[in-house]
Amino acid sequence: MRGRIRAVGGLQGRVIIPLVLGVTGLGLFAFFPYTTGYGEVRRSVLEMVSRFWRGEPDWQHGMLVPPDCLFSHLASS
């Protein structure tokens, strides 16, 4: 193993690094407020989705999508 630097090894390195990058990216996407659509007030994507889910009858069925995806993923594993 000459000349190789081993920062994180084996399976842990293949899981931890993408997990940290994914959570960081999702956190920035969900919580960082920026202008969505054409509104004058800056809102995060998470705030916009929660407003749609709670206030719009056509969007309320979207609350079932994340748990359904998780259940489908766990059932197929």
C-alpha distances in whole Angstrom, upper triangle without the diagonal:
4,6,6,8,9,13,14,13,14,18,19,17,19,22,22,22,24,27,27,27,30,32,32,33,36,37,37,39,41,42,42,46,47,50,50,52,55,56,57,55,51,50,46,46,46,49,51,49,51,54,54,54,56,59,59,60,59,55,55,54,51,50,50,47,44,45,45,42,40,42,42,38,38,41,39,35
4,6,8,11,14,16,15,17,21,21,19,21,24,24,23,26,29,28,29,31,33,33,34,37,38,38,40,43,43,43,47,47,50,51,53,56,57,57,55,52,51,47,47,47,50,52,51,52,56,56,55,58,61,61,62,61,57,57,56,53,52,52,49,46,47,48,45,43,45,45,41,41,44,42,39
4,7,10,13,15,15,17,21,21,19,20,24,23,22,24,27,27,26,29,31,31,32,35,36,36,38,40,41,40,44,44,47,48,50,53,54,54,53,49,48,45,45,45,48,49,49,50,53,54,54,56,59,59,60,59,55,56,55,51,51,51,48,45,46,47,43,42,45,44,40,41,43,41,39
4,6,9,12,12,14,17,17,15,17,20,20,18,21,23,23,23,26,28,28,29,32,33,33,35,37,38,38,41,42,45,45,48,50,51,52,50,46,45,42,41,42,45,46,45,47,50,50,50,53,55,55,57,55,52,52,51,48,47,47,44,41,42,43,40,38,41,40,37,37,40,38,35
4,6,9,10,13,16,15,13,15,18,17,16,19,21,20,21,24,25,25,26,29,30,30,32,35,35,35,38,39,42,43,46,48,49,49,47,44,42,39,39,39,42,44,43,45,48,48,48,50,53,53,55,53,50,50,49,46,45,45,42,39,40,42,38,37,39,39,35,36,39,37,34
4,6,6,9,13,12,10,12,15,14,13,17,19,18,19,22,23,23,25,27,28,29,31,33,33,34,37,38,42,42,45,48,48,48,46,43,41,38,37,37,41,42,41,42,46,46,46,48,51,51,53,51,48,48,47,43,43,42,40,36,37,39,35,34,36,36,32,32,35,34,31
4,6,10,12,11,8,11,13,12,11,14,16,15,16,19,20,20,22,24,25,26,28,30,30,30,34,35,39,39,42,45,45,45,43,39,38,35,34,34,37,39,38,39,43,43,43,45,48,48,50,49,45,45,44,41,40,40,37,34,35,37,34,32,34,35,31,31,34,33,30
4,7,9,7,5,8,10,9,9,12,13,13,15,17,18,19,21,23,23,25,27,28,29,30,33,35,38,38,41,44,44,45,42,39,37,33,33,32,36,38,36,37,41,41,40,43,46,46,48,46,43,43,42,38,37,37,35,31,32,34,30,28,31,31,27,27,31,29,26
4,7,6,5,8,10,10,11,14,15,15,17,19,20,21,23,25,26,27,29,31,32,32,36,37,41,40,43,46,47,47,45,41,40,36,35,35,38,40,38,39,43,43,42,44,47,48,49,48,44,44,43,39,38,38,35,32,33,34,31,28,31,31,27,27,30,28,25
4,5,6,7,9,10,12,14,15,16,18,19,21,22,24,25,26,28,29,31,32,33,37,38,41,40,43,47,47,48,46,42,40,36,35,35,38,40,38,39,42,43,41,44,47,47,48,46,43,43,41,38,37,36,34,31,31,32,29,27,29,28,25,24,27,25,22
4,5,5,6,8,10,12,12,14,16,17,18,20,22,23,24,26,27,28,30,31,35,36,39,38,41,44,45,46,44,40,38,34,33,32,35,37,35,36,39,39,38,40,44,44,44,43,40,39,38,35,34,33,30,27,27,28,25,23,25,25,21,20,23,22,18
4,5,5,6,8,10,10,12,14,15,16,18,20,21,22,24,25,26,27,29,33,34,37,37,39,43,43,44,42,38,36,32,31,30,33,35,33,34,38,38,37,39,42,42,43,42,39,38,37,34,33,32,30,26,27,28,25,23,25,25,21,21,24,23,20
4,5,5,6,8,10,11,12,14,15,16,18,20,21,23,24,25,27,28,31,33,36,35,38,41,42,43,40,37,35,31,30,29,33,35,33,34,38,38,37,39,42,42,44,42,39,39,38,34,33,33,30,27,28,29,26,24,27,27,23,23,26,25,22
4,6,6,7,9,11,12,13,15,16,17,19,20,22,23,24,26,27,31,32,35,34,36,40,40,42,40,36,34,30,29,28,32,33,31,33,36,36,35,38,41,41,42,40,37,37,35,32,31,31,28,25,26,27,23,22,24,24,20,20,24,22,19
4,6,6,6,9,10,11,12,14,16,16,18,20,21,22,24,25,29,30,33,32,35,38,38,40,37,34,32,28,26,26,29,31,29,30,33,33,32,35,38,38,39,37,34,34,32,29,28,28,25,22,23,24,21,19,21,21,17,18,21,20,17
4,6,5,6,9,10,10,12,14,15,16,18,20,21,22,23,27,29,32,31,34,37,37,38,36,32,30,26,25,24,28,30,28,29,33,33,32,34,37,38,39,38,34,34,33,30,29,28,26,23,23,25,22,20,23,23,20,20,23,23,20
4,5,5,6,9,10,11,12,14,15,17,18,20,21,22,25,27,30,29,32,36,36,37,34,31,29,25,24,24,28,29,28,29,32,33,32,35,37,38,39,38,34,34,34,30,29,29,27,23,25,26,23,22,25,25,21,22,26,24,22
4,6,5,6,8,10,10,12,14,15,16,18,19,20,24,25,28,27,30,33,33,35,33,29,27,23,22,22,25,27,25,27,30,30,29,32,35,35,36,35,31,31,30,27,26,26,24,21,22,23,20,19,22,22,18,20,23,22,20
4,5,5,6,8,10,10,12,14,15,16,18,19,23,24,27,26,29,33,33,34,31,28,25,22,21,20,23,25,23,24,28,28,27,30,32,33,34,33,29,29,28,25,24,24,22,18,20,21,18,16,20,20,17,18,21,21,19
4,5,5,6,9,10,10,12,14,15,16,17,21,23,26,25,29,32,32,32,30,26,24,21,20,19,23,24,23,24,28,28,28,30,33,33,35,34,30,30,30,26,25,26,24,20,22,24,21,19,23,23,20,21,25,24,22
4,6,5,6,9,10,11,12,14,15,16,19,21,24,23,26,29,30,30,28,25,23,19,19,19,22,23,23,24,27,28,27,30,32,33,34,33,29,30,30,26,25,26,23,20,22,24,21,20,24,24,21,22,26,25,23
4,5,5,6,8,10,10,12,14,15,18,20,22,21,24,28,28,29,27,23,21,17,16,16,20,21,20,21,24,25,24,27,29,29,31,30,26,26,26,22,22,22,20,17,19,20,17,17,20,20,18,19,23,22,21
4,5,5,6,9,10,10,12,13,17,19,22,21,24,27,27,28,26,22,20,16,15,14,18,19,18,19,22,23,23,25,27,28,30,29,25,25,25,22,21,21,19,16,18,20,17,16,20,21,18,19,23,23,22
4,6,5,6,9,10,10,11,15,17,20,20,23,26,26,26,24,20,18,15,15,14,18,19,19,20,23,24,24,26,28,29,31,30,27,27,27,24,23,24,22,19,21,23,21,20,24,24,22,23,27,27,25
4,5,5,6,9,10,10,14,15,18,17,20,23,23,24,22,19,17,13,13,13,16,18,17,19,22,22,23,25,27,27,30,28,25,26,26,22,22,23,21,18,21,22,20,19,23,24,21,23,26,26,25
4,5,5,6,8,10,13,14,17,16,19,22,22,24,21,18,15,12,10,10,14,15,14,16,19,19,19,21,24,24,26,25,21,22,22,18,18,19,17,14,17,19,17,16,20,21,19,21,24,24,23
4,5,5,6,8,11,13,16,16,20,22,22,23,20,16,14,10,10,10,13,15,14,15,18,19,19,21,23,24,27,26,22,23,23,20,19,21,19,16,19,21,19,18,22,23,21,23,26,27,26
4,6,6,5,9,10,14,14,18,20,20,20,18,14,12,9,10,10,13,14,15,16,19,20,21,22,24,25,28,27,23,24,25,22,21,23,21,19,22,24,22,22,25,26,24,26,29,29,29
4,6,6,8,9,12,11,15,18,18,19,17,13,11,7,7,8,11,12,12,14,16,17,18,20,22,22,25,24,20,21,22,19,19,21,19,16,20,22,20,20,24,24,23,25,28,28,28
4,6,8,10,13,12,15,18,17,18,16,13,10,6,5,5,8,9,9,11,13,14,15,17,19,20,22,22,18,19,20,16,16,18,17,14,17,20,18,18,22,23,22,24,27,27,27
4,6,9,12,12,16,18,17,18,15,11,9,5,7,6,8,10,11,12,14,16,17,18,20,21,24,24,20,21,22,19,18,21,20,17,20,23,21,21,25,26,25,26,30,30,30
4,6,10,11,15,17,16,16,13,9,8,5,8,9,10,12,14,15,16,18,19,20,22,23,26,26,22,23,25,22,21,24,23,20,23,26,24,24,28,29,28,29,33,33,33
4,7,9,12,14,12,12,9,6,5,4,7,9,9,10,13,14,14,16,18,19,20,21,25,24,21,23,25,22,21,24,23,22,25,27,26,26,30,31,30,32,35,35,35
4,6,10,11,10,10,8,5,5,6,8,11,11,11,14,15,15,17,19,21,21,22,25,24,22,24,25,22,23,26,24,23,27,28,27,28,31,32,31,33,36,36,37
4,6,7,7,7,7,4,6,8,9,12,12,10,14,16,15,16,19,20,20,20,24,23,21,23,25,22,23,26,25,24,28,29,28,29,33,33,32,35,37,38,38
4,6,7,9,9,7,7,7,7,11,10,8,11,14,13,13,16,18,17,17,21,20,17,20,22,19,20,23,22,21,25,26,25,27,30,30,30,32,35,35,36
4,6,9,10,10,10,11,10,14,13,10,12,15,14,13,17,19,17,17,20,19,17,20,22,19,21,24,22,23,27,27,26,28,31,31,31,34,36,36,37
4,7,9,10,11,13,13,17,15,12,15,18,16,16,19,20,19,18,22,21,19,22,24,22,24,27,26,26,30,31,30,32,35,35,35,38,40,40,41
4,6,7,9,12,13,15,13,11,14,16,14,15,18,19,17,17,21,21,19,22,24,22,23,27,26,26,30,31,30,32,35,35,36,38,40,41,42
4,7,9,13,15,17,15,13,17,18,16,17,21,21,20,20,24,24,22,25,27,25,26,30,29,29,32,34,33,35,38,38,38,40,43,43,44
4,6,10,12,14,12,11,15,16,14,16,19,19,18,19,23,23,21,23,26,24,24,28,27,27,30,32,31,32,35,36,36,38,41,41,42
4,7,10,12,10,10,14,15,14,16,19,19,19,20,24,24,21,23,25,23,23,26,26,25,28,30,29,30,33,34,34,36,38,39,39
4,7,8,6,7,10,11,11,13,15,16,16,17,21,21,18,20,22,19,19,23,22,21,24,26,26,26,30,31,30,32,35,36,36
4,5,5,6,9,10,11,13,14,16,16,18,21,21,17,19,21,18,17,21,20,18,21,24,23,23,26,28,27,29,32,32,33
4,5,5,6,9,10,11,12,14,15,16,19,18,15,16,18,14,15,18,16,15,19,20,19,20,24,24,24,26,29,29,30
4,5,5,6,9,10,10,12,14,15,18,18,14,15,16,13,12,15,15,13,16,18,18,18,21,23,22,24,27,28,28
4,6,5,6,9,10,11,12,14,17,17,14,14,17,14,14,17,17,16,19,21,21,21,24,26,26,27,30,31,32
4,5,5,6,9,10,11,11,15,14,11,13,15,13,13,17,16,16,19,21,20,22,25,26,26,28,30,31,32
4,5,5,6,9,10,10,13,12,9,10,12,9,9,13,12,12,15,17,17,18,21,22,22,24,26,27,29
4,5,5,6,8,10,12,13,10,10,12,10,9,13,13,13,15,17,18,19,21,23,23,25,27,28,29
4,6,5,6,8,11,12,9,10,13,12,11,15,16,16,18,20,21,22,24,26,27,28,30,32,33
4,6,5,5,8,9,6,7,10,9,10,13,14,15,17,18,19,21,23,24,25,27,29,30,32
4,6,6,8,8,5,5,8,7,6,10,11,12,14,16,17,18,20,21,23,24,26,27,29
4,6,8,10,8,6,10,10,9,12,14,15,16,18,20,21,22,24,26,27,28,30,32
4,7,9,8,8,12,12,12,15,17,18,20,21,23,24,25,27,29,30,31,33,35
4,5,5,6,10,10,11,14,16,18,19,20,22,24,25,26,28,30,30,32,34
4,5,5,8,10,11,13,15,18,19,19,21,23,24,25,27,29,29,31,33
4,6,7,9,11,13,14,17,18,18,20,22,23,23,25,28,28,29,32
4,5,5,8,10,11,13,15,15,17,19,20,21,23,25,26,27,29
4,5,6,8,10,12,14,14,16,18,19,20,22,24,24,26,28
4,5,6,8,11,12,11,13,16,16,17,19,21,21,23,25
4,5,5,8,10,10,11,14,15,16,17,19,20,22,24
4,6,7,8,9,11,13,14,15,17,18,19,21,23
4,6,6,6,9,10,11,12,14,16,16,18,20
4,6,5,6,9,10,10,12,14,15,16,18
4,5,5,6,9,10,11,12,14,16,17
4,5,5,6,9,10,11,12,14,16
4,5,5,6,8,10,10,12,14
4,5,5,6,9,10,11,12
4,5,5,6,8,10,11
4,5,5,6,9,10
4,6,5,6,9
4,6,5,6
4,5,5
4,6
4
